[in-house]
């Protein structure tokens, strides 16, 4: 189903990189918005330069989104910094759910659910969350 299944520790280890990419994406989106706001006011070479800058910024946003997907994570909301990691809880495939500002991944929700259905990750203490990847959990190219 998923190319990668994360343990809590693996998800936590990805957070600094994810935070960096989210910040980069927000900056590119802000700059794109500013460029798009100026476009109606300009003509000629200046307009072509702004259009090229807009294409570059849009490409940057798309590349960052693809990069996050290549890590095996799902960006749910850029504004809130909401990211999901496929995982298992009690043998069930779920999403570990992290929101920017939280110090670690501490919640999960069912695949069909969303942020409103988040539950605390107390299962780890009960041994329900995997502590290490099992053979076959990572399927390159899947």
Backbone as JSON, one array per atom type, in Angstrom:
{
  "sequence": "XXXXXXXXXXXXXXXXXXXXXXXXXXXXXXXXXXXXXXXXXXXXXXXXXXXXXXXXXXXXXXXXXXXXXXXXXXXXXXXXXXXXXXXXXXXXXXXXXXXXXXXXXXXXXXXXXXXXXXXXXXXXXXXXXXXXXXXXXXXXXX",
  "N": [[0.82, -1.19, 0.0], [1.86, 1.31, 0.9], [4.97, 2.89, 0.15], [6.71, 3.06, 2.21], [6.81, 2.27, 5.66], [6.71, 3.85, 8.69], [8.44, 3.88, 11.84], [7.84, 5.36, 15.05], [10.21, 6.51, 15.94], [11.67, 6.76, 13.55], [10.03, 8.56, 12.19], [10.2, 10.79, 13.91], [12.91, 11.35, 13.55], [12.94, 12.41, 10.99], [11.82, 14.92, 11.25], [13.4, 17.43, 11.53], [14.33, 17.82, 8.86], [11.91, 17.89, 7.47], [10.76, 20.18, 8.61], [12.56, 22.1, 7.64], [12.04, 21.95, 4.86], [9.31, 22.65, 4.79], [9.44, 25.31, 5.67], [10.94, 26.43, 3.59], [9.14, 26.01, 1.49], [7.0, 27.63, 2.27], [8.2, 30.15, 2.11], [8.77, 30.3, -0.64], [6.14, 30.22, -1.6], [5.13, 32.61, -0.55], [6.75, 34.49, -1.89], [5.96, 33.92, -4.51], [3.29, 34.72, -4.43], [3.65, 37.47, -4.07], [4.92, 38.13, -6.5], [2.92, 37.43, -8.33], [1.0, 39.3, -7.63], [2.14, 41.63, -8.57], [2.21, 41.31, -11.32], [-0.1, 42.24, -12.95], [0.47, 44.94, -13.1], [2.68, 45.49, -14.66], [4.52, 45.6, -17.79], [5.97, 44.4, -20.88], [9.51, 43.72, -20.88], [9.91, 43.61, -18.13], [7.59, 42.35, -17.27], [7.9, 39.85, -18.49], [10.14, 38.93, -17.1], [9.1, 38.75, -14.51], [7.13, 36.81, -14.95], [8.76, 34.64, -15.57], [10.09, 34.36, -13.13], [7.91, 33.65, -11.54], [7.27, 31.15, -12.69], [9.59, 29.76, -11.97], [9.41, 29.81, -9.13], [7.02, 28.42, -8.74], [7.79, 25.95, -9.79], [9.73, 25.31, -7.91], [8.16, 24.97, -5.61], [6.65, 22.73, -6.41], [8.72, 20.85, -6.74], [9.66, 20.63, -4.11], [7.38, 19.54, -2.9], [7.29, 17.07, -4.24], [9.68, 16.04, -3.27], [9.13, 15.72, -0.51], [7.18, 13.74, -0.77], [8.8, 11.73, -1.82], [10.23, 11.05, 0.41], [8.43, 9.57, 1.68], [6.4, 10.67, 3.14], [3.32, 12.46, 3.82], [2.2, 15.54, 2.94], [-0.21, 17.38, 4.41], [-1.27, 19.89, 5.05], [0.06, 22.84, 4.33], [0.03, 25.41, 5.51], [-0.54, 24.92, 8.21], [1.47, 23.2, 8.74], [1.12, 20.42, 8.67], [1.67, 17.03, 8.68], [1.66, 13.63, 7.61], [2.66, 10.29, 8.42], [2.92, 7.09, 7.18], [2.25, 4.24, 9.19], [2.14, 1.62, 11.68], [-0.2, 0.64, 14.09], [-0.96, -1.46, 16.59], [-1.09, -3.55, 14.71], [-2.64, -2.47, 12.73], [-2.66, -0.45, 9.83], [-1.95, 2.92, 9.92], [-1.9, 6.55, 10.06], [0.79, 8.26, 11.39], [0.63, 11.34, 12.93], [1.72, 14.59, 12.65], [2.08, 17.95, 13.66], [3.45, 21.04, 12.84], [5.39, 22.66, 15.28], [4.88, 20.96, 17.32], [6.9, 19.03, 19.52], [7.59, 16.42, 18.92], [6.54, 13.45, 17.13], [3.46, 12.58, 18.18], [0.9, 11.67, 17.91], [-1.69, 9.81, 16.22], [-3.84, 8.75, 13.5], [-6.66, 7.07, 11.95], [-6.37, 5.73, 8.58], [-8.51, 6.52, 6.95], [-9.41, 8.62, 8.37], [-8.83, 11.91, 9.71], [-7.19, 14.91, 10.83], [-9.01, 15.66, 12.82], [-9.6, 13.27, 14.0], [-7.44, 12.53, 15.47], [-5.46, 10.7, 17.79], [-3.77, 10.24, 20.92], [-0.43, 8.94, 21.04], [-0.15, 6.7, 22.9], [0.06, 4.09, 22.7], [2.6, 3.22, 22.11], [4.0, 2.75, 24.48], [2.69, 0.5, 25.27], [3.63, -1.33, 23.54], [2.52, -1.55, 21.02], [3.18, -0.04, 18.82], [5.45, -0.27, 16.14], [8.9, -0.81, 16.8], [11.12, -1.05, 15.27], [11.95, -1.35, 11.81], [10.34, -3.93, 10.06], [11.22, -6.86, 8.17], [10.59, -6.31, 4.79], [9.01, -4.1, 5.21], [9.84, -1.7, 4.1], [9.49, -0.86, 0.85], [11.23, -0.39, -1.76], [10.69, 1.55, -4.65], [8.02, 1.02, -4.75]],
  "CA": [[0.0, 0.0, 0.0], [2.76, 2.46, 0.99], [6.36, 2.58, -0.15], [7.45, 3.03, 3.47], [6.09, 2.28, 6.93], [7.6, 4.49, 9.66], [8.31, 3.77, 13.28], [7.81, 6.68, 15.66], [11.59, 7.03, 15.96], [12.02, 7.16, 12.18], [9.27, 9.78, 11.89], [10.83, 11.87, 14.68], [14.21, 11.67, 12.94], [12.69, 13.18, 9.76], [11.21, 16.22, 11.53], [14.19, 18.61, 11.17], [14.32, 17.97, 7.4], [10.56, 18.29, 7.08], [10.6, 21.59, 9.0], [13.34, 22.9, 6.69], [11.34, 21.98, 3.59], [8.08, 23.43, 4.98], [9.84, 26.72, 5.71], [11.34, 26.77, 2.22], [7.92, 26.06, 0.69], [6.24, 28.83, 2.65], [8.92, 31.31, 1.56], [8.52, 30.31, -2.09], [4.73, 30.57, -1.83], [5.01, 34.05, -0.27], [7.37, 35.21, -3.01], [5.1, 33.71, -5.68], [2.13, 35.58, -4.24], [4.09, 38.84, -4.33], [5.17, 38.26, -7.94], [1.62, 37.4, -9.01], [0.31, 40.56, -7.35], [2.76, 42.69, -9.39], [2.07, 41.04, -12.76], [-1.02, 43.1, -13.69], [0.95, 46.33, -13.15], [3.88, 45.65, -15.49], [4.48, 45.21, -19.21], [7.24, 44.25, -21.56], [10.56, 42.87, -20.33], [9.7, 43.42, -16.69], [6.54, 41.34, -17.12], [8.49, 38.55, -18.84], [11.02, 38.55, -16.0], [8.24, 38.32, -13.41], [6.52, 35.54, -15.33], [9.81, 33.62, -15.42], [10.28, 34.17, -11.69], [6.73, 32.92, -11.06], [7.44, 29.77, -13.12], [10.65, 29.19, -11.14], [8.9, 29.61, -7.77], [6.05, 27.33, -8.81], [8.58, 24.74, -9.96], [10.36, 25.04, -6.62], [7.12, 24.41, -4.74], [6.34, 21.38, -6.89], [9.87, 20.0, -6.45], [9.65, 20.38, -2.67], [6.28, 18.61, -2.62], [7.75, 15.75, -4.71], [10.73, 15.6, -2.35], [8.46, 15.19, 0.68], [6.57, 12.46, -1.16], [9.87, 10.74, -1.98], [10.61, 10.63, 1.75], [7.37, 8.67, 2.14], [5.47, 11.39, 4.01], [2.22, 13.12, 3.15], [1.93, 16.91, 3.37], [-1.66, 17.55, 4.43], [-1.62, 21.31, 5.13], [1.29, 23.63, 4.42], [-0.14, 26.51, 6.46], [-0.47, 24.4, 9.58], [2.61, 22.31, 8.87], [0.53, 19.14, 9.03], [2.3, 15.97, 7.91], [1.33, 12.27, 8.03], [3.63, 9.23, 8.15], [2.32, 5.75, 7.28], [2.8, 3.45, 10.29], [1.25, 0.58, 12.19], [-0.55, 0.65, 15.5], [-1.72, -2.68, 16.88], [-1.28, -4.33, 13.49], [-3.44, -1.69, 11.77], [-1.94, 0.62, 9.16], [-2.51, 4.22, 10.29], [-0.98, 7.66, 9.84], [1.32, 9.06, 12.47], [0.23, 12.68, 12.55], [2.54, 15.61, 13.29], [1.81, 19.33, 13.29], [4.58, 21.91, 13.15], [5.3, 23.24, 16.61], [4.94, 19.85, 18.27], [8.3, 18.63, 19.63], [7.79, 15.07, 18.38], [5.32, 12.81, 16.64], [2.81, 12.1, 19.4], [-0.49, 11.34, 17.62], [-1.98, 9.04, 15.0], [-5.25, 8.67, 13.14], [-6.91, 6.05, 10.91], [-6.13, 6.17, 7.2], [-9.7, 7.19, 6.43], [-9.7, 9.77, 9.21], [-7.98, 13.08, 9.52], [-6.71, 15.6, 12.02], [-10.06, 15.67, 13.84], [-9.65, 11.95, 14.63], [-6.14, 12.23, 16.09], [-5.42, 10.09, 19.12], [-2.4, 10.23, 21.45], [0.35, 7.73, 20.79], [0.16, 6.02, 24.15], [0.22, 2.68, 22.35], [4.02, 2.85, 22.05], [4.35, 2.19, 25.78], [2.08, -0.82, 25.35], [4.27, -2.21, 22.57], [1.73, -1.71, 19.82], [3.81, 0.66, 17.71], [6.7, -0.96, 15.83], [10.12, -0.15, 17.26], [12.1, -1.11, 14.19], [11.36, -1.84, 10.58], [10.28, -5.36, 9.86], [11.56, -7.18, 6.78], [9.51, -6.06, 3.83], [8.26, -2.89, 5.53], [10.23, -0.69, 3.13], [9.45, -1.45, -0.48], [11.73, 0.58, -2.74], [10.06, 1.55, -5.96], [6.58, 0.69, -4.69]],
  "C": [[0.88, 1.26, 0.0], [4.18, 2.01, 0.71], [7.17, 2.43, 1.13], [6.48, 3.05, 4.64], [7.08, 2.79, 7.98], [7.36, 3.98, 11.07], [8.22, 5.2, 13.8], [9.19, 7.3, 15.63], [12.03, 7.5, 14.58], [11.29, 8.45, 11.8], [9.89, 10.97, 12.63], [12.15, 12.31, 14.06], [14.06, 12.51, 11.68], [12.24, 14.62, 10.03], [12.09, 17.42, 11.2], [14.21, 18.87, 9.66], [12.96, 18.44, 6.91], [10.32, 19.75, 7.44], [11.35, 22.5, 8.04], [12.58, 23.05, 5.37], [10.04, 22.79, 3.7], [8.38, 24.92, 4.98], [10.2, 27.22, 4.32], [10.1, 26.91, 1.33], [7.1, 27.3, 1.01], [6.88, 30.09, 2.09], [8.67, 31.42, 0.06], [7.09, 30.71, -2.39], [4.5, 32.07, -1.59], [5.57, 34.87, -1.42], [6.52, 35.09, -4.27], [3.88, 34.62, -5.6], [2.48, 37.05, -4.54], [4.32, 39.09, -5.81], [3.84, 38.32, -8.69], [0.84, 38.7, -8.79], [0.87, 41.69, -8.21], [2.51, 42.52, -10.88], [1.09, 41.97, -13.49], [-0.51, 44.53, -13.89], [2.08, 46.56, -14.16], [3.67, 45.13, -16.9], [5.9, 44.95, -19.7], [8.22, 43.31, -20.88], [10.38, 42.61, -18.84], [8.63, 42.34, -16.44], [7.1, 39.95, -17.43], [9.38, 38.04, -17.72], [10.19, 38.06, -14.81], [7.55, 36.98, -13.71], [7.51, 34.39, -15.18], [10.06, 33.33, -13.94], [9.11, 33.37, -11.1], [6.83, 31.44, -11.44], [8.49, 29.06, -12.26], [10.13, 28.87, -9.74], [7.87, 28.48, -7.73], [6.77, 25.99, -8.96], [9.27, 24.34, -8.66], [9.37, 24.42, -5.64], [6.79, 22.97, -5.13], [7.48, 20.42, -6.58], [9.93, 19.66, -4.96], [8.54, 19.4, -2.29], [6.65, 17.19, -3.07], [8.82, 15.18, -3.78], [10.11, 15.02, -1.08], [7.82, 13.84, 0.37], [7.63, 11.37, -1.31], [10.4, 10.24, -0.63], [9.59, 9.64, 2.32], [6.37, 9.33, 3.06], [4.42, 12.1, 3.17], [2.01, 14.5, 3.74], [0.43, 17.13, 3.26], [-2.07, 19.02, 4.41], [-0.34, 22.11, 5.34], [1.16, 24.74, 5.45], [0.03, 26.05, 7.9], [0.77, 23.53, 9.8], [2.17, 20.93, 9.29], [1.05, 18.05, 8.09], [1.91, 14.61, 8.48], [2.42, 11.3, 7.58], [2.9, 7.9, 8.23], [3.03, 4.96, 8.38], [1.84, 2.33, 10.62], [1.03, 0.8, 13.67], [-1.42, -0.58, 15.73], [-2.01, -3.51, 15.66], [-2.08, -3.62, 12.41], [-2.56, -0.61, 11.14], [-2.68, 1.92, 9.43], [-1.55, 5.31, 9.82], [-0.53, 8.2, 11.19], [1.12, 10.49, 12.04], [1.04, 13.7, 13.35], [2.14, 16.98, 12.76], [2.99, 20.18, 13.73], [4.35, 22.63, 14.47], [5.29, 22.17, 17.69], [6.37, 19.34, 18.32], [8.62, 17.26, 19.06], [6.47, 14.57, 17.81], [4.66, 12.15, 17.84], [1.35, 11.7, 19.18], [-0.57, 10.45, 16.38], [-3.46, 9.14, 14.71], [-5.43, 7.6, 12.08], [-6.65, 6.61, 9.52], [-7.31, 6.96, 6.65], [-10.05, 8.43, 7.23], [-8.77, 10.92, 8.89], [-7.61, 13.66, 10.86], [-7.74, 15.55, 13.15], [-10.13, 14.33, 14.59], [-8.32, 11.55, 15.26], [-6.31, 11.65, 17.49], [-3.98, 10.13, 19.62], [-1.72, 8.89, 21.21], [0.77, 7.09, 22.1], [0.42, 4.55, 23.89], [1.68, 2.25, 22.34], [4.44, 2.2, 23.36], [3.78, 0.79, 25.95], [2.63, -1.79, 24.31], [3.49, -2.4, 21.29], [2.34, -1.03, 18.6], [5.13, -0.01, 17.4], [7.91, -0.15, 16.27], [11.2, -0.15, 16.2], [11.4, -1.67, 12.96], [11.4, -3.36, 10.54], [10.72, -5.65, 8.43], [10.35, -6.97, 5.89], [8.72, -4.8, 4.11], [8.6, -1.75, 4.57], [10.27, -1.37, 1.78], [9.92, -0.44, -1.49], [11.01, 0.42, -4.07], [8.58, 1.23, -5.95], [5.75, 1.92, -4.83]]
}
